[in-house]
Amino acid sequence: MDLMQLAGLPFLPDSFPLPLDRPFTYQLARAQGLRQRELTWLTAEGFLRRPIKSVYVDSRLPDTIDLRCACLRLVVPPDAVVCDRHAGWLAGATMVLEPGEHLALAPISMYLPAGRRLRNDLADSGERRLRPEDVMEIGGLRVTTPVRTAWDLGRDRWVDRSLAAVDQMLRLGAFSPAELAAGLPRFKGMRWVTVLRAVVPLADGRAESPPESVLRLRWIEANVPAPTPQLDVWAQGRFLARLDLGNPELRFGAEYDGDEWHSTPEQIAHDRVRRAAVRDEGGFHVVALRKEQVFGPAQCAERLIREGAAEARRRFGSL
């Protein structure tokens, strides 16, 4: 295939040897003569995208639940149950996938009947005690229900990752916080259930992204007045802004400034104007935190939040 000819085109031509209206596998691409380096180039240039490991689609196809099902049907055995991250992804909680998973895809999360193992690197497979009510069907696939998926994702070694995943599943609206809590006794004695027990009372479906969930956890650990996710700030009947986290009584807020939405000069200028209005008209003191301040061994979010809360108290008397 002459890749240089494709480079001058906006999208793949109809003459492309693989289907453009549905997903296809790496094996089918190889059978049609495409080598790995060519698939890598087509993906890097944006002609194709790779939603899951070993499956490709034309970049023009919209990311829908039907397309996700079609992708998984190509590689998931009929007796398998899709679970964990990929069950959440299928249900619509896209952000339960690992950061950067669209670039370096992890094996598909699925579980098989006792004694069954896949002899390839496509699946993170094994056995699990599932009840009939834990499994549903989506697009011809057997998938763990949203609440079962939340319980499974919440049993994680890392509290940050556990809370972020449970928040995203709760955000779907498929189950209530009470239903989430009611299932905890089922997992007594199982691995990392102590993390699940700690996270469930903190879970909140209003978190719009995993970093917001982790920032809320840092706020809670800082032991300052409790945060409200997605807090609207008003002044004299006029809406000013929505903060990632805020405490209206203290008039204190915190926001996560990720690179995707808070890095260009235009985005930075917009943030400056918005936060100035929240400060001058709404009377809020807001701290903005970057990735390195929230994540990793050098994170200092708790200290910055405590300092921000103290500053909000000092400013309160001058409002």
Backbone bond lengths (Angstrom), bond angles and torsions (degrees), N, CA, C in turn:
res aa  C-N    CA-C-N  psi(-1)  N-CA   C-N-CA  omega(-1)  CA-C   N-CA-C  phi
1 M - - - 1.458 - - 1.526 109.69 -
2 D 1.327 116.21 132.04 1.458 121.01 -179.73 1.529 109.08 -85.52
3 L 1.321 115.58 97.67 1.455 120.46 -176.34 1.516 111.86 -67.35
4 M 1.334 117.15 -29.68 1.457 119.89 -178.07 1.531 111.45 -67.21
5 Q 1.315 117.21 -31.88 1.470 119.58 175.45 1.524 110.90 -67.27
6 L 1.330 115.80 -38.15 1.464 119.39 178.63 1.527 111.34 -67.09
7 A 1.320 116.45 -31.40 1.466 120.17 -176.42 1.514 112.19 -59.11
8 G 1.331 117.87 -27.68 1.457 121.00 -179.59 1.509 114.35 -87.13
9 L 1.344 117.58 1.58 1.462 121.71 -178.10 1.529 110.36 -101.84
10 P 1.347 117.19 151.66 1.468 118.69 176.93 1.522 112.63 -70.90
11 F 1.342 116.44 -38.16 1.460 121.89 -179.23 1.520 109.12 -143.57
12 L 1.319 116.80 174.72 1.454 121.24 178.13 1.525 110.38 -65.37
13 P 1.345 118.87 139.26 1.467 121.50 -179.60 1.521 111.44 -79.30
14 D 1.311 116.57 163.00 1.466 121.32 178.47 1.520 112.07 -60.63
15 S 1.323 116.86 -22.43 1.464 120.74 -180.00 1.525 113.32 -78.51
16 F 1.323 117.88 -3.05 1.458 121.05 178.32 1.532 108.53 -56.67
17 P 1.337 118.24 134.49 1.462 120.79 -170.32 1.523 116.34 -73.55
18 L 1.310 118.42 3.79 1.461 121.91 -179.44 1.522 110.06 -126.33
19 P 1.331 117.63 156.44 1.475 119.93 -175.35 1.525 112.32 -62.30
20 L 1.320 115.12 136.95 1.460 121.17 178.25 1.522 112.40 -102.65
21 D 1.335 117.51 -7.06 1.458 121.64 -176.95 1.525 113.40 -105.55
22 R 1.328 117.32 4.69 1.461 121.72 -178.44 1.524 108.92 -160.61
23 P 1.316 117.76 163.42 1.465 119.60 -179.88 1.524 112.16 -71.40
24 F 1.319 115.95 158.15 1.463 121.40 174.84 1.524 108.78 -141.39
25 T 1.318 116.08 158.84 1.458 121.35 -175.59 1.524 111.63 -93.88
26 Y 1.306 114.38 163.69 1.460 121.43 174.98 1.528 110.00 -60.07
27 Q 1.339 115.86 -39.13 1.463 119.32 -179.88 1.527 111.40 -62.52
28 L 1.339 118.07 -41.20 1.465 120.72 178.30 1.522 109.96 -65.69
29 A 1.309 116.75 -39.95 1.466 119.59 178.53 1.521 110.97 -61.53
30 R 1.324 117.42 -42.46 1.460 120.69 178.40 1.520 110.70 -63.43
31 A 1.353 115.25 -39.51 1.472 118.60 179.51 1.520 111.77 -63.94
32 Q 1.340 117.28 -26.07 1.460 121.75 178.76 1.531 111.96 -91.76
33 G 1.319 116.47 7.29 1.452 119.98 173.65 1.510 116.56 95.48
34 L 1.344 119.15 3.38 1.466 120.84 178.78 1.523 109.62 -86.00
35 R 1.309 115.32 131.95 1.449 120.66 178.29 1.535 110.40 -92.42
36 Q 1.312 115.12 166.56 1.461 119.90 -177.30 1.527 111.56 -59.09
37 R 1.324 117.39 -41.60 1.461 119.46 -178.24 1.524 111.65 -64.27
38 E 1.342 116.59 -31.66 1.463 119.73 178.22 1.524 110.97 -72.19
39 L 1.326 117.29 -40.80 1.466 120.30 175.61 1.528 110.82 -63.75
40 T 1.329 116.12 -39.57 1.464 120.02 177.81 1.522 110.59 -62.29
41 W 1.320 117.48 -43.13 1.465 121.23 179.32 1.518 110.93 -65.29
42 L 1.339 117.47 -44.68 1.463 121.19 179.70 1.530 111.49 -61.38
43 T 1.317 116.61 -34.90 1.466 120.49 177.93 1.529 110.79 -73.87
44 A 1.330 116.25 -43.78 1.464 119.87 -179.90 1.520 111.93 -63.24
45 E 1.346 117.27 -33.00 1.463 121.17 -179.13 1.527 112.92 -85.34
46 G 1.333 117.39 -2.81 1.462 120.60 175.43 1.511 115.29 87.81
47 F 1.333 118.33 5.27 1.462 119.79 176.74 1.531 110.64 -72.66
48 L 1.319 116.42 -38.15 1.458 122.75 178.26 1.525 108.85 -120.89
49 R 1.326 116.45 158.95 1.454 120.86 166.38 1.522 107.71 -131.21
50 R 1.300 115.77 159.41 1.464 121.73 -175.23 1.519 108.47 -119.76
51 P 1.341 118.74 91.29 1.471 120.87 -175.79 1.521 113.14 -64.36
52 I 1.339 117.10 -38.37 1.461 122.13 177.70 1.517 108.13 -138.49
53 K 1.281 115.58 168.25 1.457 120.67 -175.92 1.535 110.74 -60.12
54 S 1.344 115.60 130.58 1.469 124.55 175.80 1.521 114.10 72.32
55 V 1.327 118.37 11.85 1.471 121.42 178.23 1.531 108.72 -128.53
56 Y 1.348 114.62 136.10 1.466 121.71 -178.00 1.529 109.62 -125.98
57 V 1.346 115.58 153.21 1.462 121.12 173.78 1.523 108.47 -140.90
58 D 1.324 115.46 155.32 1.458 120.44 172.36 1.532 108.62 -62.07
59 S 1.317 116.60 136.84 1.464 120.48 -174.32 1.519 113.41 -63.23
60 R 1.333 117.67 -17.61 1.464 120.17 -178.93 1.517 112.83 -79.07
61 L 1.329 118.47 -16.03 1.463 120.43 -179.00 1.517 109.86 -71.80
62 P 1.333 117.95 127.15 1.471 119.65 -179.46 1.527 111.46 -68.79
63 D 1.329 115.44 148.47 1.462 121.82 179.45 1.522 109.04 -79.92
64 T 1.322 116.42 98.02 1.456 122.21 179.68 1.528 109.65 -119.16
65 I 1.334 115.85 166.58 1.460 119.24 176.13 1.525 110.06 -61.87
66 D 1.319 117.92 -38.96 1.465 120.73 178.71 1.522 111.14 -60.53
67 L 1.340 116.51 -41.96 1.461 118.92 179.72 1.527 110.44 -67.47
68 R 1.317 117.96 -40.08 1.458 120.34 178.00 1.527 110.95 -60.59
69 C 1.333 115.87 -41.93 1.465 119.81 177.43 1.519 111.06 -62.80
70 A 1.327 116.41 -43.86 1.462 120.52 179.90 1.523 110.86 -60.60
71 C 1.331 116.90 -39.19 1.464 120.91 177.60 1.528 110.70 -62.58
72 L 1.319 116.49 -49.06 1.455 120.16 -176.71 1.519 112.63 -68.47
73 R 1.336 117.44 -33.92 1.460 119.52 179.34 1.523 112.14 -60.52
74 L 1.317 117.52 -25.85 1.466 120.81 -179.48 1.521 112.60 -70.38
75 V 1.318 118.25 -22.69 1.471 120.00 -172.88 1.527 114.20 -128.52
76 V 1.325 118.97 -10.79 1.466 121.50 -177.74 1.526 110.10 -94.11
77 P 1.337 119.15 124.26 1.468 120.91 177.03 1.523 111.13 -61.88
78 P 1.339 117.84 151.08 1.472 120.26 -176.52 1.520 114.34 -63.98
79 D 1.338 118.12 -22.73 1.465 119.09 -179.25 1.524 112.19 -95.79
80 A 1.318 117.66 5.70 1.461 121.32 -179.98 1.522 110.15 -87.58
81 V 1.323 115.68 156.87 1.458 122.51 173.76 1.528 107.75 -116.48
82 V 1.323 116.62 118.68 1.463 121.07 176.14 1.522 108.03 -71.12
83 C 1.319 116.77 134.05 1.466 119.24 -174.45 1.524 110.39 -143.51
84 D 1.330 115.16 -176.13 1.466 123.54 174.59 1.528 112.05 51.01
85 R 1.330 117.77 -131.42 1.462 121.83 -171.89 1.529 112.34 -59.41
86 H 1.326 116.32 -41.94 1.462 118.19 -176.68 1.531 112.33 -75.19
87 A 1.332 118.09 -26.84 1.466 119.71 172.88 1.522 109.61 -67.24
88 G 1.336 116.66 -41.49 1.465 119.96 175.74 1.512 111.73 -62.83
89 W 1.324 116.24 -42.17 1.474 121.96 178.37 1.524 110.59 -59.60
90 L 1.352 115.93 -44.24 1.466 120.11 179.30 1.527 111.35 -64.54
91 A 1.325 117.07 -35.75 1.468 120.59 -178.61 1.520 112.45 -74.31
92 G 1.338 116.75 -12.70 1.460 120.45 178.54 1.510 114.73 114.93
93 A 1.337 117.29 -2.17 1.466 120.90 179.32 1.527 108.96 -90.67
94 T 1.321 116.07 72.95 1.461 121.85 -173.12 1.508 112.61 -56.15
95 M 1.324 117.76 -35.10 1.459 120.66 -172.20 1.518 114.02 -76.99
96 V 1.349 118.32 2.59 1.462 117.63 173.72 1.523 110.85 -76.78
97 L 1.330 118.14 -14.71 1.451 120.10 174.51 1.524 109.65 -66.66
98 E 1.308 115.60 151.35 1.459 120.14 -179.45 1.523 110.64 -63.21
99 P 1.342 118.42 147.29 1.460 119.99 175.14 1.524 111.22 -56.25
100 G 1.342 116.22 131.51 1.450 120.96 179.89 1.516 114.74 78.88
101 E 1.357 117.24 7.99 1.460 119.12 -177.00 1.523 111.97 -66.41
102 H 1.349 116.92 -20.58 1.451 119.45 175.96 1.529 111.44 -70.97
103 L 1.336 117.56 -14.30 1.460 121.81 179.79 1.531 111.58 -101.16
104 A 1.301 117.75 -41.40 1.463 122.21 179.78 1.523 107.44 -131.33
105 L 1.312 116.09 92.13 1.451 121.24 -167.53 1.522 112.55 -77.34
106 A 1.319 114.99 133.85 1.452 121.09 175.95 1.528 109.38 -80.74
107 P 1.346 116.96 162.10 1.464 118.81 175.48 1.519 111.56 -57.69
108 I 1.320 116.04 153.00 1.459 121.81 -178.90 1.528 109.58 -70.74
109 S 1.312 116.55 134.93 1.462 121.61 179.29 1.523 109.00 -80.19
110 M 1.318 116.53 110.34 1.466 120.23 177.52 1.518 108.85 -150.91
111 Y 1.321 114.67 153.56 1.453 120.18 177.76 1.520 109.81 -126.14
112 L 1.342 115.13 145.35 1.456 122.97 -172.07 1.519 110.64 -119.16
113 P 1.346 117.48 159.89 1.466 119.50 176.75 1.523 111.26 -57.21
114 A 1.323 115.53 159.04 1.464 121.07 -178.09 1.520 110.80 -53.09
115 G 1.326 115.39 134.91 1.453 120.71 178.18 1.507 115.11 88.64
116 R 1.324 117.94 -9.99 1.472 121.42 -178.73 1.517 110.13 -95.79
117 R 1.312 116.83 134.76 1.451 123.31 175.66 1.520 108.88 -139.89
118 L 1.319 115.96 141.67 1.465 120.03 174.08 1.520 108.82 -88.80
119 R 1.308 116.06 132.29 1.461 120.40 -178.70 1.527 110.48 -96.89
120 N 1.311 116.00 52.34 1.475 120.86 174.02 1.525 107.80 -151.43
121 D 1.315 115.87 -178.03 1.472 119.56 -177.16 1.515 112.46 -102.21
122 L 1.345 117.30 19.09 1.464 120.47 -177.58 1.513 112.70 -81.96
123 A 1.317 116.62 -23.85 1.468 118.56 -170.69 1.519 111.82 -127.60
124 D 1.312 114.65 143.61 1.457 123.02 167.72 1.527 104.61 -96.72
125 S 1.340 116.11 86.66 1.465 119.57 -168.14 1.513 111.39 -110.54
126 G 1.328 114.73 169.11 1.449 120.81 -179.76 1.513 109.98 168.27
127 E 1.321 116.74 -157.84 1.454 121.21 -178.73 1.525 109.64 -115.13
128 R 1.326 115.27 153.87 1.463 119.73 179.87 1.522 108.48 -155.25
129 R 1.327 115.62 146.24 1.465 119.83 179.15 1.523 109.02 -83.98
130 L 1.295 116.56 95.86 1.457 121.88 -179.53 1.519 109.86 -108.54
131 R 1.315 116.08 135.97 1.464 121.20 172.45 1.520 109.01 -89.33
132 P 1.330 117.78 159.34 1.474 119.15 178.14 1.520 113.02 -54.50
133 E 1.345 116.92 -36.79 1.467 119.64 -178.28 1.526 112.38 -74.55
134 D 1.332 117.10 -6.43 1.470 120.27 177.99 1.520 112.51 -84.35
135 V 1.322 117.32 -9.11 1.467 120.80 -171.79 1.518 110.05 -120.76
136 M 1.321 115.25 136.82 1.452 122.05 176.38 1.521 108.73 -130.96
137 E 1.328 116.80 174.16 1.459 120.71 177.39 1.521 110.21 -114.40
138 I 1.313 115.56 131.88 1.458 121.92 174.07 1.516 107.82 -130.19
139 G 1.306 116.93 114.94 1.459 120.74 175.43 1.509 114.77 56.78
140 G 1.338 116.74 38.48 1.450 120.34 179.27 1.518 114.75 83.15
141 L 1.307 117.86 6.77 1.460 122.82 179.19 1.519 110.64 -113.57
142 R 1.313 116.73 143.57 1.461 121.77 172.63 1.520 107.66 -86.07
143 V 1.337 115.72 125.60 1.460 121.50 -171.29 1.527 108.84 -138.77
144 T 1.312 117.72 143.52 1.464 118.97 173.77 1.526 109.81 -66.80
145 T 1.314 116.13 144.61 1.463 121.54 -179.64 1.530 109.67 -64.31
146 P 1.322 117.27 161.01 1.466 118.62 179.77 1.525 114.18 -55.90
147 V 1.338 118.08 -42.48 1.462 118.36 -177.64 1.521 110.87 -70.39
148 R 1.337 117.74 -38.83 1.467 119.89 176.41 1.534 109.56 -64.00
149 T 1.328 116.66 -39.77 1.464 120.37 177.69 1.522 110.69 -61.74
150 A 1.319 116.90 -40.17 1.470 120.41 177.95 1.523 110.84 -63.04
151 W 1.331 117.30 -44.00 1.464 119.45 178.38 1.528 111.12 -61.19
152 D 1.319 116.31 -40.92 1.467 119.74 -179.04 1.521 111.72 -69.10
153 L 1.321 117.04 -44.58 1.463 120.22 179.61 1.528 111.65 -67.53
154 G 1.319 115.90 -29.36 1.462 119.70 179.74 1.510 113.26 -73.03
155 R 1.322 117.44 -20.68 1.466 120.71 177.22 1.527 108.24 -87.97
156 D 1.310 113.58 75.73 1.455 122.57 -176.34 1.525 108.71 -125.31
157 R 1.303 116.42 150.87 1.461 119.42 179.88 1.519 112.24 -63.30
158 W 1.343 116.70 -33.04 1.462 121.66 -173.28 1.522 110.61 -102.93
159 V 1.312 116.67 124.70 1.460 121.46 -177.49 1.528 110.61 -63.33
160 D 1.324 117.86 -40.41 1.462 120.65 179.52 1.526 110.65 -54.01
161 R 1.325 115.26 -51.49 1.458 120.30 -176.05 1.533 111.16 -68.65
162 S 1.309 116.40 -37.00 1.461 121.30 178.38 1.525 111.34 -61.00
163 L 1.329 117.24 -52.18 1.460 120.53 -178.06 1.525 111.25 -63.99
164 A 1.326 117.47 -42.13 1.460 120.42 -179.67 1.518 110.98 -59.45
165 A 1.321 117.55 -43.11 1.457 121.23 -178.99 1.526 111.80 -69.08
166 V 1.330 117.27 -44.31 1.471 120.35 -179.32 1.531 109.94 -64.48
167 D 1.322 117.63 -40.33 1.469 120.82 176.08 1.524 110.56 -56.92
168 Q 1.331 116.67 -46.76 1.465 120.04 -177.29 1.519 111.70 -65.69
169 M 1.317 118.29 -36.76 1.462 120.73 176.89 1.528 110.69 -69.21
170 L 1.331 117.11 -41.70 1.463 120.69 178.60 1.525 110.53 -64.11
171 R 1.318 116.68 -32.56 1.462 121.74 179.89 1.531 112.37 -61.24
172 L 1.327 117.78 -24.43 1.468 121.16 179.78 1.527 111.96 -63.57
173 G 1.332 117.11 -26.16 1.464 120.32 -177.98 1.513 113.94 79.02
174 A 1.330 117.24 13.99 1.469 120.77 -177.69 1.525 112.56 -83.33
175 F 1.320 117.90 -13.80 1.456 122.16 177.83 1.525 107.91 -152.33
176 S 1.322 115.78 162.67 1.466 120.80 -176.84 1.524 110.56 -98.36
177 P 1.329 117.49 162.58 1.468 119.62 173.25 1.528 112.43 -56.87
178 A 1.337 116.79 -34.11 1.464 119.85 178.82 1.520 111.27 -66.10
179 E 1.332 117.13 -41.06 1.468 120.44 176.93 1.520 110.80 -64.51
180 L 1.317 116.34 -39.04 1.460 120.75 178.38 1.521 110.39 -60.07
181 A 1.329 116.50 -46.20 1.459 120.92 -178.30 1.529 112.03 -70.16
182 A 1.332 116.70 -32.89 1.470 120.10 -175.78 1.521 112.55 -64.31
183 G 1.318 118.35 -24.95 1.458 120.78 -177.27 1.512 115.14 -84.99
184 L 1.324 117.79 -5.45 1.465 119.85 -174.64 1.533 113.78 -57.79
185 P 1.345 120.25 -41.03 1.466 118.61 -178.15 1.531 113.76 -59.95
186 R 1.317 118.35 -23.60 1.466 120.90 -179.64 1.521 112.50 -60.77
187 F 1.315 116.92 -27.50 1.457 120.18 -169.28 1.528 112.73 -105.03
188 K 1.326 116.10 16.75 1.458 120.27 178.56 1.520 110.42 -55.32
189 G 1.323 115.44 130.76 1.452 120.68 178.02 1.512 115.32 84.47
190 M 1.327 118.07 -8.35 1.454 120.42 -179.33 1.527 110.66 -81.44
191 R 1.296 115.03 162.13 1.455 121.19 -176.18 1.530 111.21 -62.37
192 W 1.326 115.99 133.29 1.456 125.33 176.26 1.532 113.60 61.84
193 V 1.324 117.52 20.17 1.464 119.42 177.62 1.523 110.87 -65.99
194 T 1.332 117.76 -26.78 1.461 119.49 178.06 1.525 111.09 -64.01
195 V 1.330 116.65 -33.65 1.470 120.02 175.83 1.519 109.74 -67.04
196 L 1.323 117.09 -44.69 1.462 120.59 178.07 1.519 111.27 -58.19
197 R 1.330 117.23 -44.05 1.471 120.59 179.80 1.528 111.25 -62.13
198 A 1.319 116.42 -37.12 1.465 119.46 -179.83 1.518 112.07 -71.84
199 V 1.317 116.63 -33.09 1.459 121.24 -173.42 1.522 112.66 -82.41
200 V 1.326 117.84 -37.90 1.471 120.76 -173.26 1.528 112.70 -54.19
201 P 1.349 120.57 -44.75 1.476 118.45 178.78 1.527 113.41 -65.53
202 L 1.321 118.21 -20.07 1.459 122.19 -178.27 1.520 112.87 -93.31
203 A 1.326 117.79 -13.94 1.467 121.44 -172.56 1.526 111.40 -62.70
204 D 1.320 115.88 142.38 1.464 121.67 -178.15 1.522 108.45 -150.90
205 G 1.320 116.22 118.55 1.460 121.30 -177.34 1.513 114.50 -73.12
206 R 1.328 118.10 -2.24 1.463 119.72 178.70 1.525 112.31 -79.52
207 A 1.316 118.15 -13.58 1.467 120.71 178.42 1.522 109.52 -64.50
208 E 1.324 117.27 126.46 1.459 120.84 -175.21 1.521 113.43 -88.29
209 S 1.327 118.20 -12.41 1.458 120.33 -179.25 1.521 109.15 -156.57
210 P 1.342 118.01 158.39 1.463 120.17 176.69 1.523 113.69 -57.12
211 P 1.350 120.59 -42.26 1.472 117.45 177.69 1.519 113.44 -60.05
212 E 1.344 117.74 -33.88 1.460 119.38 176.45 1.523 110.85 -64.92
213 S 1.333 116.69 -36.97 1.461 119.88 177.31 1.518 111.04 -63.40
214 V 1.328 116.53 -43.78 1.464 120.64 -179.01 1.524 110.14 -67.81
215 L 1.332 116.99 -39.05 1.462 119.59 176.59 1.533 110.31 -61.54
216 R 1.328 117.38 -39.70 1.472 120.10 177.48 1.528 110.49 -63.35
217 L 1.334 116.51 -39.29 1.461 120.00 177.06 1.519 110.56 -62.45
218 R 1.333 117.67 -41.82 1.467 120.45 177.99 1.541 109.69 -62.07
219 W 1.325 116.72 -40.50 1.473 121.17 178.78 1.532 109.54 -61.07
220 I 1.322 116.59 -47.87 1.463 120.56 -179.27 1.526 110.37 -60.97
221 E 1.333 116.86 -41.70 1.459 121.40 -179.46 1.525 111.93 -69.34
222 A 1.347 116.51 -22.70 1.465 120.21 177.77 1.526 112.45 -74.48
223 N 1.343 117.27 -12.27 1.463 122.75 175.83 1.527 112.12 59.83
224 V 1.328 115.08 49.51 1.467 121.37 172.06 1.527 106.86 -115.18
225 P 1.347 119.94 170.47 1.460 120.57 -178.30 1.530 112.94 -49.63
226 A 1.321 115.90 139.22 1.462 123.17 -167.53 1.529 112.81 -57.72
227 P 1.350 116.70 143.69 1.457 120.75 -179.29 1.524 112.91 -89.44
228 T 1.319 115.79 151.45 1.466 123.08 170.39 1.524 108.10 -110.26
229 P 1.333 117.92 121.23 1.462 118.78 177.84 1.529 111.38 -69.41
230 Q 1.331 115.49 145.04 1.455 122.88 176.21 1.534 110.99 52.57
231 L 1.315 115.27 58.03 1.464 121.54 -177.06 1.528 110.48 -85.49
232 D 1.320 116.75 122.92 1.469 122.06 175.85 1.524 110.06 -79.35
233 V 1.318 116.15 134.72 1.461 122.14 177.65 1.524 108.27 -111.83
234 W 1.331 116.05 125.54 1.462 122.90 -179.10 1.531 109.12 -122.86
235 A 1.316 115.12 154.77 1.463 120.60 173.62 1.521 108.41 -145.96
236 Q 1.336 116.36 121.04 1.468 122.73 179.22 1.535 111.59 52.30
237 G 1.329 114.33 44.36 1.463 120.38 177.06 1.511 114.77 77.93
238 R 1.330 117.92 4.83 1.465 121.05 -178.40 1.523 109.65 -111.43
239 F 1.346 115.17 130.15 1.464 120.29 178.41 1.523 109.22 -73.09
240 L 1.335 116.43 128.41 1.460 120.88 -178.83 1.518 112.79 -102.03
241 A 1.322 117.03 -47.63 1.464 119.94 -175.78 1.519 109.34 -172.40
242 R 1.306 115.33 165.27 1.463 122.02 171.97 1.518 107.53 -115.83
243 L 1.320 116.51 120.76 1.460 122.25 -178.84 1.521 110.33 -90.04
244 D 1.324 116.87 145.47 1.464 120.67 176.06 1.528 110.07 -56.10
245 L 1.319 116.00 -44.58 1.461 122.54 178.64 1.523 108.81 -143.97
246 G 1.317 116.14 145.64 1.453 118.17 176.93 1.510 112.28 -164.46
247 N 1.319 115.21 156.61 1.458 121.44 172.53 1.521 106.94 -118.93
248 P 1.352 118.62 109.97 1.467 120.00 -174.01 1.520 113.74 -67.10
249 E 1.326 118.21 -30.24 1.461 120.37 -179.54 1.523 111.05 -68.04
250 L 1.317 116.39 -43.32 1.455 121.43 179.43 1.529 112.03 -82.51
251 R 1.313 116.20 -16.44 1.469 122.32 -174.05 1.530 110.45 56.68
252 F 1.315 112.83 55.02 1.463 121.07 -178.64 1.517 108.56 -134.10
253 G 1.335 116.54 138.64 1.449 120.67 179.92 1.518 111.81 -139.79
254 A 1.323 115.19 161.51 1.466 122.21 175.92 1.515 108.29 -138.97
255 E 1.324 115.74 142.91 1.461 120.89 179.81 1.518 109.93 -134.80
256 Y 1.335 114.58 149.90 1.460 121.26 176.88 1.520 108.26 -99.81
257 D 1.318 116.97 119.39 1.464 122.30 179.63 1.521 109.39 -100.63
258 G 1.332 115.57 87.14 1.454 120.40 176.89 1.520 111.22 -76.03
259 D 1.322 116.28 157.90 1.462 120.60 -176.50 1.530 112.56 -62.58
260 E 1.335 117.63 -33.89 1.463 119.71 -173.89 1.522 112.50 -63.62
261 W 1.340 117.69 -37.97 1.463 121.12 -173.16 1.523 114.01 -115.12
262 H 1.319 117.29 -0.45 1.477 118.58 -173.54 1.529 111.92 -140.80
263 S 1.333 117.66 41.25 1.464 118.63 -175.52 1.530 114.37 -128.26
264 T 1.333 118.83 -26.26 1.460 119.58 -179.00 1.526 110.01 -77.92
265 P 1.330 117.96 159.50 1.476 119.61 177.98 1.519 112.80 -56.36
266 E 1.338 116.71 -37.68 1.471 119.97 179.32 1.524 111.19 -66.92
267 Q 1.341 116.47 -42.34 1.462 119.88 179.53 1.527 111.47 -66.49
268 I 1.315 116.11 -40.79 1.469 120.42 179.25 1.527 110.64 -64.12
269 A 1.351 116.72 -42.10 1.468 120.56 178.42 1.524 110.52 -63.74
270 H 1.340 117.13 -41.08 1.471 120.71 178.91 1.525 110.56 -62.39
271 D 1.337 116.60 -43.37 1.463 120.18 178.30 1.530 111.15 -61.33
272 R 1.329 116.41 -40.45 1.461 120.76 -178.17 1.530 110.73 -63.05
273 V 1.335 116.59 -44.77 1.467 120.63 -179.39 1.526 110.64 -66.78
274 R 1.319 116.03 -44.40 1.467 120.88 -178.40 1.522 111.10 -62.60
275 R 1.327 116.57 -44.71 1.461 119.41 -177.51 1.525 111.93 -73.62
276 A 1.309 116.55 -28.42 1.466 118.75 175.28 1.525 110.06 -65.29
277 A 1.326 117.54 -39.22 1.463 121.03 177.95 1.520 110.69 -66.42
278 V 1.332 116.37 -40.95 1.463 120.45 178.27 1.523 110.82 -63.09
279 R 1.329 116.48 -36.45 1.467 121.10 179.36 1.530 111.48 -75.01
280 D 1.329 116.80 -52.78 1.468 120.82 -170.80 1.520 112.90 -77.69
281 E 1.330 117.36 -36.59 1.462 120.64 -178.38 1.522 112.79 -98.94
282 G 1.331 116.28 -37.62 1.461 119.42 -178.18 1.514 113.90 -90.12
283 G 1.337 117.76 -15.55 1.453 120.83 178.83 1.514 114.60 75.23
284 F 1.342 117.66 18.64 1.458 121.79 -178.77 1.522 111.07 -94.81
285 H 1.313 115.33 141.34 1.466 120.95 167.42 1.524 107.09 -98.99
286 V 1.329 117.35 125.18 1.461 122.15 -174.91 1.519 109.55 -124.14
287 V 1.339 116.01 133.40 1.461 121.07 172.65 1.520 108.14 -108.05
288 A 1.324 116.59 136.92 1.462 122.73 178.21 1.514 108.33 -110.01
289 L 1.335 116.32 130.96 1.454 121.14 -176.03 1.521 110.80 -120.00
290 R 1.323 116.03 142.50 1.455 123.29 178.07 1.532 110.07 -97.52
291 K 1.321 114.77 172.16 1.462 121.43 -176.10 1.518 112.56 -53.28
292 E 1.338 116.51 -48.77 1.458 119.94 -175.37 1.528 112.40 -67.34
293 Q 1.335 117.73 -16.71 1.464 120.52 178.20 1.529 112.62 -88.80
294 V 1.340 115.97 -15.34 1.463 120.96 -177.25 1.529 112.05 -105.92
295 F 1.332 116.39 -33.01 1.466 121.00 -174.45 1.533 110.92 -116.50
296 G 1.335 115.25 156.99 1.450 120.65 172.81 1.517 114.08 90.26
297 P 1.322 115.59 171.31 1.471 119.90 -175.65 1.518 114.13 -66.00
298 A 1.337 116.86 -20.92 1.469 119.62 -179.61 1.518 112.92 -97.94
299 Q 1.332 117.45 12.82 1.467 119.59 -177.63 1.523 110.54 -60.58
300 C 1.317 114.68 141.22 1.474 120.03 -178.11 1.526 110.70 -129.09
301 A 1.335 117.09 21.56 1.462 120.85 -174.39 1.519 112.45 -60.23
302 E 1.315 117.15 -41.56 1.464 118.73 -177.86 1.524 110.99 -61.04
303 R 1.332 116.59 -44.09 1.467 119.88 178.72 1.524 111.24 -63.07
304 L 1.337 117.43 -43.87 1.459 120.91 -179.01 1.526 111.55 -65.39
305 I 1.326 116.81 -35.40 1.467 120.37 178.53 1.528 110.41 -70.09
306 R 1.329 117.25 -42.77 1.470 119.38 176.78 1.529 110.81 -61.55
307 E 1.338 116.40 -43.13 1.465 119.63 178.39 1.521 110.80 -64.81
308 G 1.336 117.06 -38.79 1.462 120.50 178.58 1.513 112.13 -64.86
309 A 1.331 116.87 -40.65 1.463 120.45 178.35 1.528 110.62 -64.46
310 A 1.332 116.31 -39.39 1.477 119.69 178.12 1.525 110.53 -64.55
311 E 1.322 117.35 -40.84 1.461 120.73 178.04 1.524 110.77 -65.16
312 A 1.346 116.90 -38.75 1.467 120.14 177.94 1.523 110.78 -61.53
313 R 1.333 117.20 -38.36 1.472 120.22 177.66 1.527 110.60 -64.60
314 R 1.345 115.20 -43.38 1.465 118.65 -178.48 1.522 110.95 -64.27
315 R 1.321 116.77 -37.51 1.474 120.17 -178.11 1.512 113.05 -76.15
316 F 1.316 116.03 -20.73 1.463 119.47 -171.07 1.514 111.58 -58.88
317 G 1.299 117.98 -39.21 1.457 120.87 -176.53 1.518 113.91 -70.17
318 S 1.336 117.59 -16.38 1.456 120.21 -179.22 1.511 113.46 -98.61
319 L 1.353 116.42 4.32 1.475 119.46 -177.75 1.526 110.31 -73.89
